Amino acid sequence: MKRSTSISRTVEIGLRFIGMWPDSAYPNLYWSMYMTMVVVFQYHQYSYVVAHFDVSNLTSLTDCLGLALANTLAFFKLICLWWNRRIFYNILTAMKRDWNDRVISDSYSVLAVVAAQSRRYSYVLIGIHILAGFFLSIGAYTIRMMTKIDNSREFPIKMKFSFEVLESPLFECVLATQILCILSIASVVGMINALLATLVSAK
């Protein structure tokens, strides 16, 4: 079945997930829940950076600080998208109107080619980001655990907590939450980049 818009289904699902799809149910609730998750995630990341910051040994913070800054960039992208949501909704509405008018337009074939191309871009970009998040959260963590000499526990994403989290089953719960959060953020960043590629190709 043909899509009634040049926006891919994957991008639409991502926009609904963060409450940014026009006329979706409870957008403010979805947006608030997702942004709360990102803020809490960032708080614990930067708490670790501040607690272990040492000018003479910055290499130990390279991996966690780089990831924290990447997540901060994603946070500001989402804020900008939310701040300009009215303009964004108007753009999506105009794209849908152009797509619905394709039957009476002479540029149907051109529009169909551009739509197919933008969907391919979307799948590739989102797939790359999900794979990057997967290898960062699961792949790198598995390699570190296999090469460790001692049996000490650590998380794939370095965070500082105000309570003890290294005992079961709390450790496993936090570990699963970290993996889900990093995959979620990677997917949303991929969705935003795919959306930008769609808007550029549909211009």
Buried (B, 14 or more C-beta within 10 A) or exposed (E): EEEEBBBBEBBBEBBBBBBBBBEBEEBEEBBEEBBEBBEEBBEBBBBBBEEBEEEEEEEEBEEBBEBBEBBBEBBEBBEEBBEEBEEBBEBBEEBBEBBEEBEEEEEEEEBBEBBEBBBBBBBEBBBBBBEBBBEBBBBEBEEEEEEEEEEEBEBBBBBBEEEEBEEEEEBEEBBEBBBEBBBBBBBBBBBBBBBEBBBEBBE
